[in-house]
Amino acid sequence: MTSIRNKLRKIYRNVKMIIYRKKYHLKNVHETFYMGGKSNIARDLKAGEYSYIGPNCTIYSKVSIGKYTMLAPEVKIVGGDHYYKNPEKPIIFSGRESDLETTIGEDVWIGYGAFINRGVKIGNGAIIAAYSVVTKDVEPYSIVGGSPAKFIKKRFNEEEVVKHEKMLKENLKITINDYTK
């Protein structure tokens, strides 16, 4: 019974993602990328293997998400792009900065309702606490939280980082059974 249920779940997930890829015009996401529900996502999103975006997320253009990265529901990767330094124009007429690229590393976990400013780089293995406001780059394997987000602690010690990075470089073959237990 469990085997049939897992096969049906896999078929459902694959069909759902075919529909989402077409609906959102997502051409730069890995075939194992998965969305938990409807979101507002720019067409140029790049997402690696087994990356996940929860429902009701908003992701502006020029965002890259590494493999094994998870975004909880309601995460926002927006803002930080209004040009406000022209004393001769109101902000609304000053335009936007267009070159802001946001990079989220591999095996990153971004908690519920977090706000990530466009142009930020989040290192591999980082964890962003729920409802955090990230306005600056986050170092690899750092856990940050708050508004604005501040360093809380390291996720791993140096020896564990080496083991983890070795694992990330391997080509993991994960099946639906591996992550439904």
N, C-alpha and C positions, 0 to 999 in steps of 0.2 A: 504494500500500500504506500509506504514512504517513497519507494522508487518511482511509482507512477506520479505521485504528488510532486516530486522533485522535477520529473521530466515535464509535467504540465507547467510548473512554475518557470522553468527555463524557457519553454516555448512562449509563454505569456510575456516574460521579460524581453525576449528577442523581438517579438512583434511590437511591443510597446516602444522599444528603442528605434525600430525602423520608422514608426510613425513620428516619434519625436525628432529624429534626425531630419526627416523631410519637412516637418512643420517648422522647425527652427533653422533649417538650412545649415545644419552642422556638418561640415565637410572635413574638419580638422580634429575630430575626436576619434580615439581608438575604438575599435569594435566592442571592447569590453566596458567602455564608459557607460554609466547608468545614471538616469535621472529618476528621483523618487516621485516626481509630480510636476505640474506646470510651474514654469518660471519665466522670467523675462531675461533672455540671454542674447547677447550679440552674436551675429552669425560667424564672426571670426574667432570664436572661442577655440582654444587648443587645449585638449585634455588627453592625458596619458592613460595607460592601461589601468583598469580597475578603479578609475577615479569615479567619484560619486558626487552628485549635486542633489541636495534635498529639495523638497517642494518650496515654492514661493521665494526663491532666490532671485536677486537682480544682479546681473553681471554685465557691465559695460564692455565696450570694445577693447581690444589689445590685451586680453587676459590669457595667460598660459597656466595650466594646472598640471602638475606632475603626476606620475603614476602612484597609485594607492592612496591618493589624497581624498579626504571626505569633507564636504561642506554640509553642515547641518541645515535644517530648514531656516528660512528667513534671513540667510546671509546676504549681505549687500556689498558688492565691489563697485563703488561709484564715487563720484565727486572728485574734489581736488583738482579740477580742470578749468575752473572759471578764471579768466584773466582779470585781476582786480587792481593792477598797479598803474593804470592809466588815469591820471588826475583829470583828464579832459573828457572822459566818457563815463556814464553810469555802468556798473558791472554788467547789466543785462545787454548792453550794446558793445561790450569790449571783446567779446568772443571767448573762445576756449583754447586751451593748450592742447595740441593734437598728438604730441609725441609721448604721452604718458603710457608706458607699458607696465602691466602688473604681472609679476612672476611669483607663482606659488610652487614651492619645491615638491619633492616626492615624500610620500607618507606624512603629509601634514593633516592635522585635524583642526577644523575651524568650527567652533561651537555655535549653538543656536543664537540667531539674531546679531551675530557679529557684523561690524561695519569695517570694511577694509577700504582705505583711501586708494584711489587709482594711483599708479606709479610706485607703489610699495613692492618690495621684494621680501618674500617670506622663505626662509631657508628650509632645507630638507629636515624632516622630523619634528618641526615646530608644532606646538599646540597653542591655539588661540582660545581663550576662555569665552564662554557664552556672554553675549551682550558687550563684548569688548569693542573699543574704537581704536583701530590700528592706523596710525598716521605716519609711522616711520618704519623702516626696514626691521625685520625680525631675524635675529641670528639663528643658524641651524641648531636644532635640538633644544631650543629655548621654549619655555612655557611662559606666556604672557597673558595678562588680563587687566581689565579696568578701562576707565575712560579719562584720559588716553591710556592705551595699553602700556603696561610697565612689566619689566622682567620680574618673574616670580622665582623660577629655579630652572636648572637644566633637567632635561628629560633623562639623559643617560650620562654615565661617567665616560671618560675617554676610551676605556677598554670596550665598553658596550657600544660606543659610537662606531668603532672599527668593525665589530661584528655586524652591526646593523647596516652599515654602508656596504659590506661584502654581500649581505643578503639582498640589498636593493639592486646590486649589479647583476645578480643571477636572474635568469629568465624563469620566473616562477610559473608553474602550470597549476592554476587554481581552478577547481571545479565548483559548481554550485553547491555540492555536498560539503565542501570545505568551509563555506561561510554561512551555512544554514543550520549548523549544529548549535 
